Amino acid sequence: MANAAANFAHFDHPQHGTYRNPEDVLKDSRLSDGEKRTIIDEWRSSLKHILVNEPDAPEVEAVNKALDEAAAKL
């Protein structure tokens, strides 16, 4: 499952493209703050599926923390 967790270190949004980290979402000038928040929320939701199967996945926890920090900046 570690490989599955590593797959969530980036996020492929169907409309806006691929983001390598939450800071890239914040820096995307094409997006409104609402769109940025939506992408962050969708990314976080996708991580919950990994945490159900692998609750101690450190990669997922690190990304989840970065998402929390990015959301706080909005």
Backbone as a printed PyTorch tensor [residue, N CA C, xyz], in Angstrom:
tensor([[[  0.8050,  -1.2020,   0.0000],
         [  0.0000,   0.0000,   0.0000],
         [  0.8440,   1.2610,   0.0000]],

        [[  2.1010,   1.1720,   0.3470],
         [  2.9430,   2.3670,   0.3510],
         [  2.9840,   3.0050,  -1.0260]],

        [[  2.9780,   2.1810,  -2.0740],
         [  2.9590,   2.7480,  -3.4230],
         [  1.6690,   3.5140,  -3.6750]],

        [[  0.5550,   3.0070,  -3.1730],
         [ -0.7050,   3.7260,  -3.3310],
         [ -0.6440,   5.0580,  -2.6050]],

        [[ -0.0550,   5.0730,  -1.4250],
         [  0.0730,   6.3180,  -0.6750],
         [  0.9400,   7.3130,  -1.4250]],

        [[  2.0110,   6.8490,  -2.0170],
         [  2.8990,   7.7320,  -2.7640],
         [  2.1800,   8.3590,  -3.9570]],

        [[  1.1950,   7.6540,  -4.5110],
         [  0.4440,   8.1930,  -5.6350],
         [ -0.3430,   9.4350,  -5.2560]],

        [[ -0.6000,   9.6470,  -3.9760],
         [ -1.3830,  10.7910,  -3.5480],
         [ -0.5110,  11.9650,  -3.1220]],

        [[  0.7800,  11.8910,  -3.4030],
         [  1.6630,  13.0210,  -3.1440],
         [  1.4400,  14.1070,  -4.1890]],

        [[  0.6770,  13.7940,  -5.2240],
         [  0.2480,  14.8040,  -6.1960],
         [ -1.2470,  14.6050,  -6.4160]],

        [[ -1.8710,  15.5460,  -7.0830],
         [ -3.3050,  15.4630,  -7.2980],
         [ -3.6210,  15.8310,  -8.7350]],

        [[ -4.3360,  14.9520,  -9.4310],
         [ -4.7700,  15.2010, -10.8080],
         [ -6.2160,  15.6660, -10.7830]],

        [[ -6.4040,  16.9540, -11.0050],
         [ -7.7570,  17.5010, -11.0520],
         [ -8.2350,  17.4310, -12.5010]],

        [[ -9.4410,  16.9060, -12.7360],
         [ -9.8930,  16.7090, -14.1150],
         [-10.0320,  17.9940, -14.9280]],

        [[-10.2630,  19.1030, -14.2710],
         [-10.4670,  20.3600, -14.9990],
         [ -9.2290,  21.2580, -14.9840]],

        [[ -8.4980,  21.2740, -13.8660],
         [ -7.4190,  22.2480, -13.7030],
         [ -6.0190,  21.6810, -13.8660]],

        [[ -5.8710,  20.3740, -13.9500],
         [ -4.5660,  19.7800, -14.1810],
         [ -3.9610,  19.1330, -12.9530]],

        [[ -2.6660,  18.8750, -13.0320],
         [ -1.9440,  18.1650, -11.9790],
         [ -1.2170,  19.1460, -11.0700]],

        [[ -1.3260,  18.8870,  -9.7840],
         [ -0.6330,  19.6930,  -8.7770],
         [  0.3070,  18.7750,  -8.0120]],

        [[  1.5700,  19.1460,  -7.9440],
         [  2.5900,  18.3340,  -7.2620],
         [  2.5480,  18.5090,  -5.7500]],

        [[  2.0470,  19.6570,  -5.2890],
         [  1.9340,  19.9060,  -3.8510],
         [  0.8800,  20.9890,  -3.6320]],

        [[  0.3790,  21.1100,  -2.4260],
         [ -0.6730,  22.0940,  -2.1500],
         [ -0.2660,  23.5410,  -2.4410]],

        [[  1.0010,  23.8660,  -2.3010],
         [  1.4560,  25.2260,  -2.6050],
         [  1.2410,  25.5550,  -4.0760]],

        [[  1.3550,  24.5530,  -4.9490],
         [  1.1030,  24.7850,  -6.3730],
         [ -0.3410,  25.2000,  -6.6100]],

        [[ -1.2560,  24.6530,  -5.8160],
         [ -2.6590,  25.0540,  -5.9250],
         [ -2.7800,  26.5340,  -5.5630]],

        [[ -2.1530,  26.9270,  -4.4610],
         [ -2.2370,  28.3190,  -4.0190],
         [ -1.6230,  29.2830,  -5.0280]],

        [[ -0.5900,  28.8520,  -5.7240],
         [  0.1180,  29.7140,  -6.6700],
         [ -0.5540,  29.7920,  -8.0370]],

        [[ -1.5530,  28.9470,  -8.2880],
         [ -2.2030,  28.9110,  -9.6000],
         [ -3.0940,  30.1400,  -9.7610]],

        [[ -2.6220,  31.0970, -10.5270],
         [ -3.3330,  32.3740, -10.6950],
         [ -4.6100,  32.2420, -11.5110]],

        [[ -4.8140,  31.1070, -12.1530],
         [ -6.0430,  30.9030, -12.9290],
         [ -7.2420,  30.6380, -12.0290]],

        [[ -6.9770,  30.3040, -10.7620],
         [ -8.0330,  29.8660,  -9.8540],
         [ -8.4670,  30.9570,  -8.8920]],

        [[ -9.7630,  30.9870,  -8.6180],
         [-10.2680,  31.8560,  -7.5490],
         [ -9.9750,  31.1690,  -6.2140]],

        [[-10.1160,  31.9050,  -5.1250],
         [ -9.9150,  31.3010,  -3.8060],
         [-10.8910,  30.1510,  -3.5780]],

        [[-12.1080,  30.2980,  -4.0650],
         [-13.1010,  29.2310,  -3.9210],
         [-12.6920,  27.9680,  -4.6640]],

        [[-12.1550,  28.1420,  -5.8780],
         [-11.6870,  26.9850,  -6.6440],
         [-10.4970,  26.3260,  -5.9590]],

        [[ -9.6090,  27.1290,  -5.4100],
         [ -8.4580,  26.5820,  -4.6870],
         [ -8.9240,  25.7610,  -3.4900]],

        [[ -9.8840,  26.2900,  -2.7560],
         [-10.4160,  25.5750,  -1.5900],
         [-11.0780,  24.2690,  -2.0250]],

        [[-11.8040,  24.3120,  -3.1320],
         [-12.4520,  23.1010,  -3.6400],
         [-11.4210,  22.0380,  -3.9990]],

        [[-10.3570,  22.4310,  -4.6810],
         [ -9.3140,  21.4810,  -5.0660],
         [ -8.6540,  20.8960,  -3.8190]],

        [[ -8.3550,  21.7320,  -2.8540],
         [ -7.7470,  21.2510,  -1.6050],
         [ -8.6900,  20.2730,  -0.9040]],

        [[ -9.9760,  20.5990,  -0.8620],
         [-10.9540,  19.7050,  -0.2260],
         [-11.0620,  18.3760,  -0.9680]],

        [[-11.0670,  18.4270,  -2.3000],
         [-11.1390,  17.1930,  -3.0910],
         [ -9.8820,  16.3530,  -2.8990]],

        [[ -8.7280,  16.9970,  -2.8340],
         [ -7.4650,  16.2910,  -2.6140],
         [ -7.5020,  15.6040,  -1.2510]],

        [[ -7.9460,  16.3360,  -0.2360],
         [ -8.0370,  15.7790,   1.1140],
         [ -8.9880,  14.5810,   1.1380]],

        [[-10.0830,  14.6920,   0.4470],
         [-11.0630,  13.5990,   0.3780],
         [-10.4390,  12.3530,  -0.2560]],

        [[ -9.6280,  12.5570,  -1.2810],
         [ -8.9910,  11.4090,  -1.9340],
         [ -8.0020,  10.7140,  -0.9930]],

        [[ -7.4030,  11.4750,  -0.0950],
         [ -6.4610,  10.8920,   0.8670],
         [ -7.1630,  10.0170,   1.8970]],

        [[ -8.4110,  10.3360,   2.1940],
         [ -9.1460,   9.5610,   3.2020],
         [ -9.2810,   8.1020,   2.7890]],

        [[ -9.3570,   7.8370,   1.4940],
         [ -9.4640,   6.4640,   1.0200],
         [ -8.1930,   5.6800,   1.3340]],

        [[ -7.0530,   6.3180,   1.2080],
         [ -5.7860,   5.6610,   1.5380],
         [ -5.7120,   5.4140,   3.0350]],

        [[ -6.0910,   6.3980,   3.8280],
         [ -5.9940,   6.2650,   5.2860],
         [ -6.8940,   5.1680,   5.8390]],

        [[ -7.9830,   4.8740,   5.1630],
         [ -8.8460,   3.7760,   5.5970],
         [ -8.0900,   2.4520,   5.5060]],

        [[ -7.3430,   2.2820,   4.4300],
         [ -6.6190,   1.0290,   4.2050],
         [ -5.2500,   0.9930,   4.8680]],

        [[ -4.6600,   2.1420,   5.0680],
         [ -3.3120,   2.2170,   5.6470],
         [ -3.2530,   3.4180,   6.5940]],

        [[ -3.7840,   3.2660,   7.8050],
         [ -3.8970,   4.4040,   8.7200],
         [ -2.5650,   5.0220,   9.1440]],

        [[ -1.4720,   4.3040,   9.0080],
         [ -0.1730,   4.8280,   9.4240],
         [  0.6880,   5.2680,   8.2470]],

        [[  0.0740,   5.5850,   7.1180],
         [  0.8320,   5.9710,   5.9290],
         [  1.4700,   7.3490,   6.1350]],

        [[  2.7820,   7.4050,   6.3760],
         [  3.4240,   8.6980,   6.6560],
         [  3.3610,   9.6670,   5.4800]],

        [[  3.4030,   9.1560,   4.2560],
         [  3.3510,  10.0370,   3.0930],
         [  2.0110,  10.7570,   3.0300]],

        [[  0.9550,  10.0270,   3.3330],
         [ -0.3810,  10.6080,   3.2910],
         [ -0.5390,  11.6350,   4.4080]],

        [[ -0.0240,  11.3170,   5.5720],
         [ -0.1120,  12.2610,   6.6900],
         [  0.6240,  13.5580,   6.3680]],

        [[  1.7760,  13.4510,   5.7180],
         [  2.5480,  14.6480,   5.3630],
         [  1.7850,  15.5150,   4.3620]],

        [[  1.1750,  14.8880,   3.3710],
         [  0.4060,  15.6370,   2.3810],
         [ -0.8300,  16.2490,   3.0450]],

        [[ -1.4690,  15.5000,   3.9240],
         [ -2.6560,  16.0090,   4.6140],
         [ -2.3020,  17.2420,   5.4490]],

        [[ -1.1640,  17.2170,   6.1040],
         [ -0.7200,  18.3710,   6.8830],
         [ -0.4630,  19.5750,   5.9680]],

        [[  0.1570,  19.3310,   4.8230],
         [  0.4170,  20.4150,   3.8650],
         [ -0.8940,  20.9860,   3.3340]],

        [[ -1.9010,  20.1300,   3.1370],
         [ -3.2040,  20.6230,   2.6980],
         [ -3.8450,  21.5060,   3.7620]],

        [[ -3.7220,  21.1000,   5.0250],
         [ -4.2450,  21.9240,   6.1250],
         [ -3.5730,  23.2890,   6.1500]],

        [[ -2.2590,  23.3110,   5.9660],
         [ -1.5200,  24.5630,   5.9680],
         [ -1.9180,  25.4490,   4.7940]],

        [[ -2.1180,  24.8340,   3.6210],
         [ -2.5260,  25.6020,   2.4450],
         [ -3.9300,  26.1800,   2.6450]],

        [[ -4.8320,  25.3820,   3.1820],
         [ -6.1960,  25.8490,   3.4090],
         [ -6.2140,  27.0280,   4.3970]],

        [[ -5.3290,  26.9940,   5.3620],
         [ -5.2640,  28.0780,   6.3560],
         [ -4.8070,  29.3850,   5.7180]],

        [[ -4.1090,  29.3180,   4.6160],
         [ -3.6180,  30.5200,   3.9420],
         [ -4.6870,  31.2050,   3.0890]],

        [[ -5.7770,  30.4930,   2.8260],
         [ -6.8460,  31.0660,   1.9800],
         [ -7.7340,  31.9770,   2.7830]]])
